[in-house]
Amino acid sequence: MEHPHMSLGGFCIMLFKKSWRIAYFRMFDNMYDKMYVLFVVYWAGLTRTTTEN
């Protein structure tokens, strides 16, 4: 379990360091994009195999 003062420190750094804040949200945006593509490709393969049978 993470200590509250550590997460508070990370939050404060994110408030004041614009470059860190941009990098943090860019990381989550890229991760979301990758997961979305994986899901769409998986779903397309799933629907293709079920419609062929």
Helices and strands as residue ranges (DSSP letters): H 4-16, H 18-52
